[in-house]
Amino acid sequence: MRPAPERRTSPPHIDIQVQSPLWNAQPLAEQTIREAITTAAGALSTESGEVSILLTDDSEIARLNRDWRGIDKPTNVLSFPASGHKVGQGDKLLGDIVIAYETLERESRDESRDFLHHLAHLAVHGFLHLIGFDHETDAQAEEMEGLESRIMMRLNMPDPYVARESDNA
């Protein structure tokens, strides 16, 4: 019996739109997002597809959060999984991820985390939502956080769920 052919996947097409000039303060943001999502897709052998990223500010993400989730306040990241339809030359649209600058910056500062590491984590978190992961139950949260931790380690970035020494001081 022949072994099953190895499934080869190509990295997702990542389209990044910068809506807020606040992001100009982070010239490595787009590169960080691309590496994070490409690493996540590779770690999970996901199907190729297209991911759209919107880098925005707190006011815009608060509007989206209110309109789509009924929560009238800003958040760090929102994910909008697509229904699986094809775009362009046959790529499957995976969905949209929206990340807010001020919330990310505030969380990074408050948690003594590197901005780009936290950005990478939010990109990975958003991507996992696009491909079907969630954290509604404890079991789902444990699975999703474990994946996020492993992907962050592949990126040579700290595990976002492990308290650092300085946190315990």
C-alpha positions as CSV (number, residue, x, y, z in Angstrom):
1,M,0.0,0.0,0.0
2,R,1.3,3.4,-0.9
3,P,1.6,6.1,1.7
4,A,-0.8,9.0,1.2
5,P,0.7,11.8,-0.8
6,E,2.1,14.6,1.4
7,R,-0.3,17.5,1.4
8,R,1.5,20.6,0.4
9,T,0.0,24.0,1.2
10,S,1.0,27.4,0.1
11,P,1.0,30.3,2.5
12,P,-2.1,32.4,2.5
13,H,-2.3,35.6,0.5
14,I,-2.3,38.4,3.1
15,D,-3.7,41.7,2.2
16,I,-3.0,44.5,4.7
17,Q,-4.7,47.8,4.7
18,V,-3.5,50.5,7.1
19,Q,-6.5,52.7,7.9
20,S,-5.0,54.7,10.8
21,P,-1.8,56.8,10.7
22,L,-1.0,55.7,14.2
23,W,0.4,52.6,12.7
24,N,3.2,54.7,11.1
25,A,4.9,54.5,14.5
26,Q,5.4,50.8,13.9
27,P,7.2,50.3,10.6
28,L,7.7,46.5,11.2
29,A,4.0,45.9,11.9
30,E,3.1,44.6,8.4
31,Q,6.1,42.3,8.3
32,T,5.3,41.0,11.8
33,I,1.7,40.2,10.8
34,R,2.8,38.4,7.6
35,E,5.3,36.3,9.5
36,A,2.8,35.4,12.2
37,I,0.0,34.4,9.9
38,T,2.3,32.5,7.5
39,T,3.8,30.6,10.5
40,A,0.4,29.8,11.9
41,A,-0.8,28.5,8.5
42,G,2.3,26.4,8.1
43,A,2.1,25.0,11.6
44,L,-1.5,23.9,11.0
45,S,-1.2,22.9,7.3
46,T,-4.2,25.0,6.5
47,E,-5.5,25.3,3.0
48,S,-4.3,28.2,1.0
49,G,-6.5,31.2,0.9
50,E,-6.7,35.0,1.4
51,V,-6.7,36.9,4.6
52,S,-7.5,40.6,4.8
53,I,-6.0,42.6,7.7
54,L,-7.2,46.1,8.6
55,L,-4.9,48.1,10.9
56,T,-7.1,50.7,12.5
57,D,-7.7,52.7,15.7
58,D,-9.9,52.3,18.7
59,S,-12.8,54.4,17.4
60,E,-13.2,52.3,14.2
61,I,-12.8,48.9,16.1
62,A,-15.4,50.1,18.7
63,R,-17.8,50.9,15.9
64,L,-17.3,47.4,14.4
65,N,-17.5,45.8,17.8
66,R,-20.8,47.6,18.4
67,D,-22.3,46.9,15.0
68,W,-21.3,43.2,14.8
69,R,-21.1,42.0,18.4
70,G,-23.3,44.4,20.2
71,I,-20.4,45.5,22.5
72,D,-20.0,49.3,22.5
73,K,-16.3,49.6,23.3
74,P,-12.9,49.1,21.6
75,T,-11.2,45.7,21.7
76,N,-7.7,44.6,20.5
77,V,-8.7,42.3,17.6
78,L,-11.8,41.2,15.8
79,S,-12.1,38.3,13.3
80,F,-14.7,37.9,10.6
81,P,-14.5,34.4,9.1
82,A,-15.7,34.2,5.5
83,S,-18.3,31.8,4.3
84,G,-15.7,30.0,2.2
85,H,-16.4,31.6,-1.2
86,K,-13.6,31.9,-3.8
87,V,-12.0,35.2,-4.8
88,G,-9.7,36.2,-7.6
89,Q,-8.0,33.3,-9.3
90,G,-9.7,30.7,-7.1
91,D,-8.3,31.5,-3.6
92,K,-10.6,30.8,-0.8
93,L,-11.4,33.8,1.2
94,L,-10.6,32.9,4.8
95,G,-11.8,36.2,6.3
96,D,-10.9,39.5,7.8
97,I,-8.9,40.5,10.9
98,V,-9.1,44.0,12.4
99,I,-6.5,45.2,14.9
100,A,-6.7,48.4,16.9
101,Y,-3.5,50.4,17.5
102,E,-4.3,52.1,20.8
103,T,-5.7,49.1,22.6
104,L,-2.7,47.0,21.4
105,E,-0.3,49.7,22.6
106,R,-2.1,50.1,26.0
107,E,-2.1,46.3,26.6
108,S,1.6,46.0,25.6
109,R,2.5,48.8,28.1
110,D,0.2,47.6,30.9
111,E,1.5,44.0,30.5
112,S,5.1,44.9,29.9
113,R,5.0,43.1,26.6
114,D,6.9,44.0,23.4
115,F,4.5,45.7,21.0
116,L,5.4,43.6,18.0
117,H,5.2,40.3,20.0
118,H,1.7,41.3,21.2
119,L,0.8,42.2,17.6
120,A,2.0,38.8,16.3
121,H,0.0,37.1,19.0
122,L,-3.2,39.0,18.1
123,A,-2.6,38.2,14.4
124,V,-2.2,34.5,15.3
125,H,-5.3,34.6,17.5
126,G,-7.4,36.3,14.8
127,F,-6.2,33.8,12.2
128,L,-7.1,30.8,14.3
129,H,-10.6,32.2,14.6
130,L,-10.8,32.5,10.8
131,I,-10.0,28.8,10.4
132,G,-12.6,27.7,12.9
133,F,-11.0,27.8,16.4
134,D,-12.8,29.4,19.3
135,H,-12.6,29.8,23.0
136,E,-16.2,29.7,24.2
137,T,-15.6,26.7,26.5
138,D,-12.7,25.9,28.7
139,A,-11.7,23.0,26.5
140,Q,-11.8,25.2,23.4
141,A,-9.8,27.9,25.2
142,E,-7.2,25.4,26.3
143,E,-6.8,24.0,22.8
144,M,-6.6,27.5,21.2
145,E,-4.2,28.9,23.7
146,G,-1.9,25.8,23.3
147,L,-1.8,26.4,19.6
148,E,-1.1,30.1,20.0
149,S,1.7,29.2,22.4
150,R,3.3,26.7,20.0
151,I,3.0,29.1,17.1
152,M,4.6,32.0,19.1
153,M,7.5,29.7,20.0
154,R,8.0,28.9,16.3
155,L,8.2,32.7,15.8
156,N,10.9,32.8,18.5
157,M,8.6,35.0,20.6
158,P,7.5,34.6,24.2
159,D,4.5,32.4,25.1
160,P,1.8,35.0,25.7
161,Y,0.2,32.7,28.4
162,V,3.3,32.3,30.6
163,A,3.9,34.8,33.3
164,R,7.3,36.4,33.1
165,E,9.6,36.6,36.1
166,S,9.0,40.3,36.3
167,D,5.2,39.6,36.6
168,N,5.8,37.7,39.8
169,A,8.1,40.2,41.5
